[in-house]
Amino acid sequence: MLIFMVLTLTAKGHLLSRWCAIICWIRGHHIAKLDPLGISSADLDDKHPPELLYSHYSFDEADMDRVFKLPSTTFIGGKEKALSLREILRRLETAYCRHIGCEFMFINSLEQCNWIRQKLESPGIMEMDHDEKRLILARLTRATGFESFLARKWSSEKRFGLEGCEILIPAMKQVIDKSTELGVESIVMGMPHRGRLNVLANVCRKPLEQIFTQFAALEAADDGSGDVKYHLGTYIERLNRVTNKNIRLAVVANPSHLEAVDPVVQGKTRAEQFYRGDGEGKKVMSLLLHGDAAFCGQGIVYETFHLSDLPDYTTHGTVHIVVNNQIGFTTDPRHSRSSPYCTDVARVVNAPIFHVNSDDPESVMHVCKIAAEWRATFHKDVVIDIVCYRRNGHNEIDEPMFTQPLMYRKIKNTPHVLDKYAEKLIQEGVVTPEEVKDVKEKYEKICEESYVNARKETHIKYKDWLDSPWSGFFEGKDPLKVSPTGVKEDTLVHIGKRMSSPPPNAAEFIIHKGIERILKSRMEMVEARVVDWALGEAMAFGSLLKEGIHVRLSGQDVERGTFSHRHHVLHHQTVDKATYRPLCHMYPDQGPYTVCNSSLSEFGVVGFELGYSMTNPNALVCWEAQFGDFNNTAQCIIDQFISSGQAKWVRQSGLVMLLPHALEGMGPEHSSARLERFLQMSSDDPDYFPPESEEFAVRQLHDINWIVANCSTPANYFHILRRQIALPFRKPLILMTPKSLLRHPEARSSFDLMTENTEFLRVIPEEGAATENPSGVKKLLFCSGKVYYDLKKARNEKKLEKDIAIARVEQISPFPYDLVKKECAKYPNAALCWAQEEAKNQGSWTYVQPRFNTTLNGSRDVSYAGRPTAASPATGSKMQHLRELTALLDDAMAV
């Protein structure tokens, strides 16, 4: 029944017909028959309020037969200019109140609203020919047959099947078919566990043998710890038989943490678009699948939506498909969301939302076609909400009747959508019962043959499930050979001068007076052949750009830098949006440089940059935290993807995380980047000293899950950034970066430490007076990062330069056993001590302590100098901070 306002028939005809249409556009979705179970409307628990039904109003037969002129804003008439009220209502009901409910009137573009109306209202717009209907039936048969086959063969296995929403498979294929027809060549997909195996089998056409072997308890033929089958990804290139065009499909591997994969998919999609020169998203697109409870419950969905229209993060439109089971594990929607629909979050970016009844396959196909066309036309997000149900419990061995007895009683009595649709097509004369049976049996035979072949397999291969293959990257390389990271001095001078110069049109481009002083200071450093932290970073980036490497730096305020040190984007002081980026103008044929301030998000943006880094190994992708401790709001990405991604999914990433870290009296926040957490997740064995050889350092890097460092010099920062590209493989780099050291007069490096034949120093040994008589040194301090300068100052003040040696462990993980051993041996009579500014239960101590023991084999003890254990990373009192620092230094200087 159609909703509309009380209007008397004395009103002008076009006014009445217009109001009928407007109220239908706005409110029609409220009474559309969306629930295949018939339990409730999409957002109304009980029967419709009477004022929403036109039967509530007193229109007699004469009123219904009266003809009205149609307004120009509706398309229900087709070529007809006037219709009876009865026909107006019927057509509007058919478009908006049947099995499709559309929310779009919040969109503030008349063009876009009219486009949607035309796609839904035009007479005959949903008609399909017999071939199209047979295709839906065939795809639905495969989707249903796959789940039935798995249920028979592995009845007690968790597989998170698609029963109750088998229409998802034809829906995804419809989106892919239409998008391919409109020019898309590559689709990156992210999805939860439910239906994943079906998607891999029937959308991606992953060989069934590879899927079936995942159910067998087979040994892996390659390295890695693996993951459960319903988390795995894949990458497939195949011919789309409907459009006869080649298509690349990638399903990104993901953890159980629902929706966490969303920004990763967006980052990977954006990177593919970038490297293809696809600036409008016409060739590469993303397709995200969601569950109803997660879509409205997980904040990362909101964060990801808010990247959708940002210039450096947009993927030019994502198609979202919600598998709306109307339940979250055991939780009823009435207890899992406050909004009417699970899709309401999409309204914030003006994405049209199409709710559709899963038991009407043709309506589902129609909205999928509209969604693909919308994305191709407007390059904006769109949501398809497939209202369905979950035939089993949360997994196949779960009992749903414990918590939803009424719902599941209804489900048990609900025929499968395949049976309903097959019966419909038989009645329409589109197919015969024999043809329906034949399609089922053919797919059953395919599954059986694959099952027999799978049983012959003796091993599984993790690499078969790789979602981001790097074609040609590993071939022909020595896996343990690192390219040099030092560069010619001419390169350093050239980059330094470019970074120290105003824009070429300086007379017209007015820069801030403070920037003029910074540029002058940089030029003086270049002439003196030294660099500070910002200039060392610029030289690392610039030298990589010279080699054709793409460099991308992303995060909050990274263009200027949180501490106003970087200034990679210069702003005209009197012209809005006029900027100059020096690193984009280093060399004529350089690689591209991207520096972009992100939204105020960590979870979403770190996930995005991780996805970006997965696409091309020949790119340096960096994310910088505004302050290091803010990384903990991205902990899910760090734990589930970055630290363990290679072990679970044989997927490498060279992502660099720049985390400002140091205790400088700024309070509990803005002090610690939680170094200890990254070290705790490092996978090297504290009790194992690897065999010493020329390849010791690179072999350690090859074997570990990531690299954790706390550099104390700009030169080492320069080298470690360049080493990310010089390595013959890729590892994430977790880098504690400085704050006060950015301007510390001693935290500078000579060009001599950055030129050819120089490299990253895992340990920087003592270089002062203590080296003149090593046997007379009383104490050897090991430390890392900024505290070195505090220790050095205290040592100088106490005149202990000959008595105390200080060695800096720049790369903390993997632990430099060989160099630490060498340094300890150099000072045979010295007491050994680890000094850190963090609390004893934080920082590096708990990581380095057992590794020192392994290095020294119990022959010497290593003491601790630092703050006592604490719950908070730092004190909020400046005086307390200074007292703690004094105690730390006194302890360290005690001989």
BAZAMI-628724 format. One record per residue (C-alpha): x, y, z; residue in three letters. Coordinates in steps of 0.05 Angstrom, whole numbers, padded with zeros to 5 digits, always signed. Layout:
REM BAZAMI-628724
XYZALA...
END
This chain:
REM BAZAMI-628724
+00000+00000+00000MET+00025+00070-00015LEU+00040+00123+00036ILE+00020+00194+00022PHE-00006+00257+00054MET-00079+00274+00064VAL-00097+00315+00004LEU-00166+00333-00020THR-00185+00321-00092LEU-00201+00395-00098THR-00126+00407-00102ALA-00096+00415-00170LYS-00085+00349-00204GLY-00010+00355-00215HIS-00002+00375-00142LEU-00036+00312-00118LEU+00004+00267-00164SER+00069+00303-00145ARG+00055+00293-00071TRP+00040+00220-00082CYS+00108+00212-00115ALA+00146+00254-00063ILE+00118+00216-00003ILE+00132+00151-00039CYS+00204+00172-00052TRP+00214+00191+00021ILE+00172+00139+00057ARG+00160+00081+00008GLY+00216+00039+00037HIS+00179+00037+00104HIS+00125-00009+00078ILE+00162-00046+00023ALA+00158-00121+00034LYS+00232-00132+00047LEU+00233-00189+00097ASP+00231-00258+00064PRO+00209-00286+00131LEU+00151-00237+00135GLY+00167-00224+00208ILE+00172-00148+00203SER+00184-00090+00157SER+00255-00066+00152ALA+00250-00016+00208ASP+00180-00025+00239LEU+00171-00079+00290ASP+00095-00083+00288ASP+00039-00068+00239LYS+00043-00003+00200HIS+00011+00059+00232PRO-00054+00071+00196PRO-00034+00140+00171GLU+00019+00107+00127LEU-00034+00070+00087LEU-00077+00104+00035TYR-00135+00059+00054SER-00138+00102+00117HIS-00164+00159+00074TYR-00233+00165+00042SER-00222+00158-00033PHE-00280+00128-00071ASP-00278+00093-00138GLU-00292+00157-00176ALA-00232+00190-00143ASP-00188+00131-00160MET-00207+00134-00234ASP-00196+00209-00240ARG-00139+00227-00287VAL-00083+00273-00264PHE-00026+00306-00300LYS+00042+00277-00282LEU+00096+00324-00256PRO+00163+00327-00292SER+00199+00299-00231THR+00170+00228-00239THR+00183+00177-00293PHE+00125+00129-00280ILE+00087+00152-00341GLY+00140+00136-00392GLY+00113+00170-00455LYS+00045+00183-00422GLU+00034+00252-00393LYS-00027+00236-00349ALA-00052+00176-00310LEU-00110+00158-00265SER-00099+00161-00190LEU-00107+00086-00188ARG-00052+00076-00240GLU-00007+00127-00207ILE-00012+00090-00141LEU-00001+00023-00174ARG+00061+00044-00211ARG+00091+00080-00151LEU+00076+00019-00107GLU+00110-00026-00157THR+00171+00018-00159ALA+00179+00034-00085TYR+00135-00009-00041CYS+00142-00079-00067ARG+00207-00117-00057HIS+00254-00057-00065ILE+00258-00001-00014GLY+00302+00057-00035CYS+00330+00112+00009GLU+00357+00169-00032PHE+00319+00233-00017MET+00373+00256+00032PHE+00420+00264-00028ILE+00431+00338-00042ASN+00437+00331-00117SER+00374+00336-00160LEU+00411+00303-00218GLU+00428+00242-00176GLN+00358+00237-00147CYS+00326+00241-00216ASN+00376+00188-00242TRP+00353+00140-00187ILE+00279+00154-00200ARG+00288+00139-00273GLN+00322+00073-00258LYS+00265+00052-00212LEU+00203+00083-00243GLU+00209+00076-00318SER+00155+00028-00343PRO+00184-00041-00359GLY+00252-00023-00329ILE+00255-00090-00290MET+00234-00135-00346GLU+00283-00191-00363MET+00287-00238-00421ASP+00289-00314-00414HIS+00365-00319-00421ASP+00375-00270-00363GLU+00327-00309-00319LYS+00361-00375-00336ARG+00429-00344-00318LEU+00402-00324-00250ILE+00375-00394-00240LEU+00441-00426-00259ALA+00481-00381-00213ARG+00432-00392-00156LEU+00437-00467-00168THR+00512-00465-00162ARG+00510-00423-00099ALA+00459-00469-00066THR+00492-00533-00091GLY+00560-00512-00064PHE+00534-00503+00006GLU+00494-00568+00003SER+00556-00606-00021PHE+00599-00579+00036LEU+00544-00595+00086ALA+00541-00667+00063ARG+00616-00679+00060LYS+00638-00641+00122TRP+00576-00637+00166SER+00613-00622+00230SER+00661-00570+00201GLU+00654-00496+00211LYS+00649-00463+00143ARG+00603-00403+00156PHE+00558-00421+00099GLY+00513-00376+00059LEU+00448-00414+00069GLU+00391-00363+00072GLY+00427-00313+00027CYS+00450-00355-00032GLU+00426-00297-00076ILE+00491-00261-00056LEU+00529-00300-00109ILE+00485-00280-00168PRO+00484-00209-00138ALA+00559-00202-00137MET+00566-00232-00206LYS+00514-00182-00231GLN+00554-00124-00202VAL+00618-00152-00233ILE+00585-00165-00301ASP+00556-00095-00306LYS+00620-00062-00281SER+00662-00101-00330THR+00615-00081-00386GLU+00625-00008-00365LEU+00701-00013-00369GLY+00725-00040-00301VAL+00783-00088-00308GLU+00801-00102-00236SER+00758-00111-00174ILE+00786-00114-00103VAL+00739-00146-00054MET+00735-00150+00022GLY+00685-00191+00060MET+00671-00226+00126PRO+00675-00301+00137HIS+00602-00317+00120ARG+00597-00342+00049GLY+00671-00333+00035ARG+00683-00403+00008LEU+00623-00396-00038ASN+00648-00329-00063VAL+00717-00359-00076LEU+00686-00418-00113ALA+00630-00386-00153ASN+00649-00313-00160VAL+00725-00318-00166CYS+00723-00388-00195ARG+00778-00412-00148LYS+00792-00485-00166PRO+00746-00528-00122LEU+00803-00576-00109GLU+00842-00521-00073GLN+00781-00504-00030ILE+00766-00576-00013PHE+00837-00591+00008THR+00829-00538+00062GLN+00781-00586+00097PHE+00835-00639+00101ALA+00888-00641+00155ALA+00946-00634+00107LEU+01016-00607+00118GLU+01035-00542+00084ALA+01085-00546+00028ALA+01111-00475+00041ASP+01129-00430+00099ASP+01079-00396+00145GLY+01031-00413+00200SER+00968-00407+00157GLY+00898-00388+00174ASP+00829-00419+00176VAL+00797-00429+00108LYS+00743-00377+00116TYR+00795-00321+00126HIS+00837-00334+00065LEU+00842-00289+00004GLY+00857-00302-00069THR+00876-00269-00134TYR+00847-00292-00200ILE+00851-00268-00272GLU+00797-00298-00316ARG+00750-00286-00374LEU+00682-00258-00356ASN+00638-00301-00400ARG+00579-00253-00399VAL+00618-00193-00425THR+00674-00232-00459ASN+00725-00187-00425LYS+00783-00205-00379ASN+00774-00187-00306ILE+00821-00190-00246ARG+00789-00208-00180LEU+00823-00203-00112ALA+00792-00223-00046VAL+00834-00193+00009VAL+00851-00240+00067ALA+00823-00217+00133ASN+00818-00237+00207PRO+00755-00250+00247SER+00754-00177+00266HIS+00694-00156+00226LEU+00700-00096+00179GLU+00775-00089+00195ALA+00790-00107+00123VAL+00750-00048+00095ASP+00805+00005+00095PRO+00856-00046+00072VAL+00814-00059+00010VAL+00807+00015-00002GLN+00882+00026+00003GLY+00897-00031-00044LYS+00845-00006-00093THR+00872+00065-00091ARG+00943+00040-00103ALA+00921-00002-00163GLU+00886+00059-00191GLN+00948+00102-00180PHE+00997+00054-00213TYR+00950+00045-00272ARG+00941+00119-00281GLY+00867+00109-00267ASP+00853+00177-00238GLY+00777+00170-00243GLU+00769+00098-00220GLY+00743+00074-00286LYS+00788+00013-00290LYS+00795-00009-00217VAL+00740-00012-00165MET+00727-00039-00095SER+00670-00084-00073LEU+00657-00092+00001LEU+00612-00143+00034LEU+00585-00132+00104HIS+00541-00165+00156GLY+00484-00125+00184ASP+00506-00125+00257ALA+00579-00107+00239ALA+00560-00054+00188PHE+00525-00012+00241CYS+00566-00035+00301GLY+00638-00027+00279GLN+00666+00044+00280GLY+00716+00027+00225ILE+00658+00028+00176VAL+00647+00101+00192TYR+00722+00117+00187GLU+00726+00082+00119THR+00665+00119+00092PHE+00698+00185+00111HIS+00758+00169+00067LEU+00712+00159+00007SER+00714+00230-00019ASP+00782+00255+00005LEU+00828+00272-00053PRO+00886+00228-00032ASP+00843+00170-00007TYR+00782+00165-00052THR+00773+00102-00094THR+00719+00137-00135HIS+00661+00097-00109GLY+00653+00031-00073THR+00595-00018-00081VAL+00575-00043-00012HIS+00532-00105-00005ILE+00502-00120+00063VAL+00483-00192+00077VAL+00427-00173+00125ASN+00413-00236+00165ASN+00371-00194+00214GLN+00413-00222+00270ILE+00484-00215+00298GLY+00508-00282+00324PHE+00454-00288+00377THR+00435-00214+00384THR+00369-00187+00359ASP+00373-00121+00319PRO+00331-00088+00372ARG+00390-00097+00419HIS+00447-00085+00371SER+00432-00017+00339ARG+00397+00048+00354SER+00384+00068+00282SER+00324+00044+00242PRO+00367+00009+00190TYR+00434-00025+00195CYS+00455+00017+00135THR+00442+00086+00163ASP+00517+00100+00171VAL+00521+00106+00095ALA+00476+00167+00095ARG+00534+00210+00120VAL+00566+00208+00051VAL+00502+00214+00011ASN+00505+00141-00012ALA+00439+00115-00040PRO+00415+00054-00003ILE+00375-00001-00037PHE+00340-00049+00010HIS+00317-00112-00026VAL+00282-00177-00009ASN+00330-00235-00020SER+00273-00281-00041ASP+00260-00239-00103ASP+00321-00254-00146PRO+00300-00208-00203GLU+00293-00148-00157SER+00361-00164-00127VAL+00391-00166-00197MET+00358-00100-00215HIS+00386-00062-00155VAL+00455-00093-00168CYS+00452-00067-00239LYS+00432+00002-00214ILE+00488+00002-00163ALA+00541-00015-00215ALA+00514+00038-00261GLU+00512+00090-00205TRP+00584+00077-00187ARG+00605+00082-00260ALA+00564+00146-00270THR+00577+00186-00207PHE+00638+00151-00177HIS+00608+00151-00108LYS+00592+00097-00057ASP+00527+00058-00061VAL+00496+00007-00013VAL+00455-00056-00029ILE+00420-00083+00033ASP+00400-00155+00018ILE+00348-00170+00071VAL+00354-00245+00082CYS+00362-00295+00139TYR+00412-00345+00166ARG+00386-00416+00158ARG+00436-00446+00208ASN+00465-00417+00272GLY+00525-00371+00273HIS+00563-00430+00248ASN+00540-00499+00226GLU+00547-00531+00295ILE+00513-00475+00333ASP+00441-00481+00359GLU+00401-00417+00343PRO+00337-00442+00376MET+00367-00426+00444PHE+00360-00351+00432THR+00315-00341+00370GLN+00262-00397+00375PRO+00207-00360+00338LEU+00252-00336+00282MET+00282-00404+00270TYR+00215-00439+00272ARG+00196-00392+00215LYS+00261-00406+00179ILE+00252-00482+00182LYS+00185-00474+00147ASN+00213-00427+00093THR+00230-00459+00026PRO+00298-00445-00005HIS+00300-00386-00053VAL+00324-00433-00107LEU+00262-00476-00101ASP+00217-00414-00102LYS+00251-00384-00163TYR+00254-00449-00201ALA+00179-00459-00190GLU+00166-00388-00214LYS+00206-00398-00278LEU+00172-00465-00291ILE+00104-00431-00284GLN+00126-00376-00332GLU+00149-00428-00382GLY+00221-00403-00380VAL+00249-00472-00360VAL+00223-00542-00351THR+00229-00585-00287PRO+00278-00629-00325GLU+00323-00569-00341GLU+00323-00548-00269VAL+00343-00619-00248LYS+00396-00622-00302ASP+00430-00557-00279VAL+00433-00583-00207LYS+00461-00651-00228GLU+00515-00620-00272LYS+00541-00577-00215TYR+00538-00636-00167GLU+00580-00676-00215LYS+00632-00619-00219ILE+00636-00618-00143CYS+00644-00694-00138GLU+00700-00696-00189GLU+00736-00640-00153SER+00727-00676-00087TYR+00758-00739-00115VAL+00817-00699-00143ASN+00826-00662-00077ALA+00833-00728-00039ARG+00895-00743-00081LYS+00931-00681-00055GLU+00983-00692-00002THR+00999-00620+00016HIS+00966-00552+00017ILE+01001-00490-00010LYS+00992-00423+00026TYR+01015-00387-00037LYS+00953-00411-00073ASP+00914-00362-00029TRP+00957-00300-00039LEU+00915-00238-00051ASP+00970-00191-00075SER+01021-00226-00119PRO+01082-00185-00138TRP+01097-00210-00208SER+01171-00212-00222GLY+01194-00180-00157PHE+01227-00242-00127PHE+01251-00274-00191GLU+01325-00272-00205GLY+01343-00241-00138LYS+01391-00265-00086ASP+01344-00269-00026PRO+01400-00248+00021LEU+01433-00192-00018LYS+01418-00120+00003VAL+01430-00064-00046SER+01474-00006-00021PRO+01438+00050+00016THR+01493+00103+00012GLY+01488+00153-00045VAL+01535+00200-00082LYS+01549+00266-00048GLU+01525+00304-00110ASP+01456+00273-00098THR+01455+00296-00026LEU+01476+00367-00046VAL+01425+00370-00102HIS+01367+00347-00058ILE+01391+00390+00000GLY+01393+00453-00043LYS+01324+00439-00073ARG+01295+00430-00003MET+01329+00494+00019SER+01304+00538-00038SER+01240+00577-00045PRO+01193+00560-00103PRO+01221+00578-00172PRO+01172+00635-00179ASN+01191+00663-00111ALA+01173+00734-00132ALA+01101+00713-00143GLU+01096+00657-00092PHE+01095+00689-00023ILE+01118+00642+00032ILE+01115+00653+00107HIS+01173+00691+00139LYS+01184+00632+00186GLY+01192+00586+00126ILE+01244+00633+00097GLU+01284+00625+00161ARG+01277+00549+00158ILE+01300+00547+00085LEU+01360+00591+00102LYS+01379+00546+00160SER+01374+00485+00114ARG+01420+00517+00063MET+01471+00531+00116GLU+01470+00458+00137MET+01479+00435+00065VAL+01539+00481+00057GLU+01567+00453+00122ALA+01555+00382+00097ARG+01509+00363+00154VAL+01435+00345+00160VAL+01384+00348+00216ASP+01327+00299+00222TRP+01280+00333+00172ALA+01334+00342+00120LEU+01359+00271+00128GLY+01288+00246+00116GLU+01281+00291+00054ALA+01346+00263+00027MET+01322+00191+00037ALA+01257+00207+00001PHE+01291+00248-00053GLY+01344+00196-00068SER+01291+00142-00074LEU+01250+00187-00120LEU+01312+00196-00163LYS+01314+00120-00171GLU+01241+00120-00195GLY+01212+00095-00129ILE+01144+00121-00110HIS+01144+00151-00040VAL+01079+00162-00002ARG+01075+00195+00066LEU+01007+00197+00100SER+00980+00213+00168GLY+00953+00270+00210GLN+00989+00336+00195ASP+01047+00302+00159VAL+01053+00356+00106GLU+01079+00406+00157ARG+01096+00355+00211GLY+01067+00353+00281THR+01128+00390+00307PHE+01132+00439+00249SER+01197+00409+00223HIS+01181+00377+00156ARG+01147+00430+00112HIS+01139+00387+00050HIS+01082+00431+00026VAL+01094+00506+00022LEU+01032+00550+00023HIS+01023+00616-00014HIS+01007+00666+00040GLN+00955+00706+00000THR+00926+00655-00049VAL+00882+00598-00026ASP+00901+00527-00048LYS+00966+00552-00080ALA+01020+00504-00057THR+01090+00481-00076TYR+01119+00413-00060ARG+01195+00413-00068PRO+01202+00337-00069LEU+01157+00334-00130CYS+01208+00376-00168HIS+01274+00342-00154MET+01289+00309-00222TYR+01255+00309-00290PRO+01243+00234-00292ASP+01235+00221-00217GLN+01186+00175-00183GLY+01121+00207-00158PRO+01118+00235-00088TYR+01053+00237-00048THR+01048+00272+00019VAL+00978+00279+00047CYS+00946+00300+00111ASN+00896+00246+00131SER+00829+00249+00166SER+00833+00247+00242LEU+00833+00171+00241SER+00885+00118+00258GLU+00848+00052+00249PHE+00822+00071+00181GLY+00884+00106+00154VAL+00935+00054+00179VAL+00891+00001+00146GLY+00889+00042+00082PHE+00964+00051+00079GLU+00975-00023+00093LEU+00931-00039+00034GLY+00969+00011-00007TYR+01035-00021+00011SER+01011-00090-00010MET+01003-00070-00082THR+01072-00050-00106ASN+01137-00072-00072PRO+01175-00017-00107ASN+01144+00038-00066ALA+01160+00067+00003LEU+01094+00076+00039VAL+01098+00111+00106CYS+01045+00127+00159TRP+01064+00176+00213GLU+01026+00182+00278ALA+01013+00252+00304GLN+01041+00226+00369PHE+01067+00154+00376GLY+01016+00132+00427ASP+00959+00145+00378PHE+00978+00081+00342ASN+00939+00042+00395ASN+00873+00062+00363THR+00898+00023+00303ALA+00917-00036+00346GLN+00871-00083+00307CYS+00908-00069+00242ILE+00976-00075+00277ILE+00959-00141+00311ASP+00918-00176+00258GLN+00950-00152+00194PHE+01018-00120+00202ILE+01053-00164+00253SER+01023-00231+00230SER+01002-00219+00158GLY+01061-00255+00126GLN+01057-00315+00172ALA+00982-00324+00162LYS+00974-00304+00089TRP+01046-00306+00060VAL+01034-00233+00043ARG+01092-00184+00051GLN+01088-00110+00065SER+01142-00057+00070GLY+01097-00007+00108LEU+01136+00042+00151VAL+01103+00066+00216MET+01135+00130+00242LEU+01118+00137+00316LEU+01142+00199+00354PRO+01168+00172+00420HIS+01205+00201+00480ALA+01191+00220+00552LEU+01199+00295+00554GLU+01153+00317+00610GLY+01091+00323+00566MET+01048+00277+00609GLY+01021+00206+00603PRO+01000+00216+00531GLU+01047+00243+00477HIS+01105+00208+00511SER+01108+00134+00494SER+01093+00100+00428ALA+01088+00035+00468ARG+01152+00007+00441LEU+01145-00054+00487GLU+01082-00077+00450ARG+01117-00081+00383PHE+01176-00117+00413LEU+01131-00166+00449GLN+01101-00184+00381MET+01168-00194+00348SER+01177-00266+00328SER+01251-00278+00341ASP+01270-00328+00394ASP+01303-00296+00455PRO+01341-00359+00471ASP+01372-00369+00401TYR+01437-00337+00378PHE+01436-00347+00302PRO+01499-00374+00268PRO+01548-00317+00254GLU+01565-00305+00181SER+01570-00248+00131GLU+01495-00254+00120GLU+01478-00251+00194PHE+01441-00184+00191ALA+01400-00196+00128VAL+01383-00267+00148ARG+01355-00241+00213GLN+01312-00191+00175LEU+01289-00246+00128HIS+01267-00291+00184ASP+01230-00241+00229ILE+01160-00214+00222ASN+01179-00140+00226TRP+01234-00092+00243ILE+01232-00047+00305VAL+01283+00010+00311ALA+01296+00072+00352ASN+01347+00113+00314CYS+01388+00168+00346SER+01419+00201+00285THR+01392+00230+00220PRO+01441+00188+00180ALA+01415+00123+00209ASN+01344+00147+00195TYR+01365+00161+00123PHE+01395+00091+00115HIS+01338+00052+00148ILE+01287+00085+00103LEU+01327+00070+00041ARG+01340-00001+00066ARG+01265-00015+00061GLN+01273-00012-00014ILE+01343-00041-00017ALA+01322-00107+00015LEU+01306-00165-00032PRO+01241-00176+00007PHE+01193-00132+00046ARG+01182-00126+00121LYS+01142-00075+00160PRO+01186-00024+00195LEU+01164+00003+00263ILE+01206+00065+00276LEU+01207+00105+00340MET+01219+00177+00317THR+01243+00237+00357PRO+01210+00301+00381LYS+01262+00344+00417SER+01317+00313+00376LEU+01288+00345+00314LEU+01322+00409+00335ARG+01376+00382+00382HIS+01443+00413+00361PRO+01479+00346+00370GLU+01428+00305+00332ALA+01459+00320+00265ARG+01498+00277+00217SER+01554+00290+00168SER+01546+00275+00095PHE+01604+00227+00107ASP+01556+00179+00141LEU+01508+00179+00082MET+01552+00175+00021THR+01572+00113-00018GLU+01600+00054+00022ASN+01561+00074+00084THR+01503+00036+00113GLU+01452+00031+00169PHE+01487+00018+00235LEU+01449-00032+00277ARG+01492-00012+00336VAL+01531+00053+00342ILE+01590+00038+00386PRO+01625+00086+00434GLU+01671+00132+00394GLU+01699+00177+00449GLY+01753+00175+00502ALA+01731+00108+00530ALA+01756+00073+00467THR+01828+00094+00481GLU+01834+00046+00540ASN+01777-00005+00535PRO+01804-00049+00592SER+01800+00011+00639GLY+01727+00025+00625VAL+01685+00012+00687LYS+01616+00011+00656LYS+01587-00002+00588LEU+01518+00028+00579LEU+01471+00003+00524PHE+01413+00048+00506CYS+01368+00066+00448SER+01341+00131+00419GLY+01337+00200+00452LYS+01361+00179+00521VAL+01431+00173+00492TYR+01438+00248+00491TYR+01415+00253+00564ASP+01466+00200+00584LEU+01521+00233+00544LYS+01508+00301+00576LYS+01507+00271+00646ALA+01572+00233+00632ARG+01606+00297+00609ASN+01581+00336+00670GLU+01609+00282+00716LYS+01675+00277+00677LYS+01665+00203+00666LEU+01683+00200+00592GLU+01740+00150+00604LYS+01702+00109+00654ASP+01636+00098+00619ILE+01625+00076+00547ALA+01557+00084+00515ILE+01533+00040+00457ALA+01468+00054+00420ARG+01425-00004+00398VAL+01391+00028+00338GLU+01356-00034+00312GLN+01325-00067+00372ILE+01289-00123+00335SER+01315-00167+00307PRO+01366-00162+00362PHE+01438-00149+00339PRO+01469-00206+00378TYR+01534-00205+00338ASP+01548-00131+00349LEU+01526-00131+00422VAL+01573-00190+00434LYS+01629-00153+00399LYS+01617-00090+00440GLU+01616-00128+00506CYS+01681-00164+00488ALA+01714-00097+00474LYS+01705-00076+00548TYR+01722-00139+00587PRO+01725-00107+00656ASN+01663-00063+00649ALA+01598-00073+00685ALA+01542-00079+00635LEU+01478-00039+00640CYS+01417-00025+00599TRP+01391+00046+00607ALA+01323+00070+00583GLN+01277+00128+00598GLU+01214+00086+00598GLU+01187+00049+00659ALA+01218-00019+00674LYS+01156-00057+00650ASN+01155-00015+00587GLN+01205+00004+00533GLY+01258-00046+00511SER+01281-00077+00576TRP+01237-00139+00578THR+01256-00153+00506TYR+01331-00141+00510VAL+01344-00173+00578GLN+01337-00247+00557PRO+01373-00232+00492ARG+01432-00203+00530PHE+01434-00267+00571ASN+01434-00308+00507THR+01489-00264+00477THR+01534-00269+00538LEU+01515-00341+00553ASN+01509-00325+00627GLY+01582-00301+00633SER+01564-00230+00653ARG+01503-00197+00683ASP+01467-00138+00654VAL+01436-00089+00703SER+01379-00040+00692TYR+01378+00036+00698ALA+01313+00071+00687GLY+01246+00088+00716ARG+01212+00037+00762PRO+01152-00002+00739THR+01090+00040+00727ALA+01018+00034+00702ALA+01021+00100+00665SER+01073+00114+00610PRO+01094+00179+00643ALA+01079+00227+00699THR+01037+00288+00689GLY+01081+00330+00736SER+01140+00366+00706LYS+01176+00366+00773MET+01165+00291+00781GLN+01189+00280+00710HIS+01254+00317+00725LEU+01264+00278+00791ARG+01255+00213+00754GLU+01304+00234+00699LEU+01356+00254+00751THR+01349+00187+00787ALA+01355+00150+00721LEU+01419+00187+00702LEU+01449+00180+00772ASP+01436+00106+00769ASP+01466+00100+00700ALA+01528+00140+00720MET+01542+00101+00783ALA+01610+00066+00776VAL
END
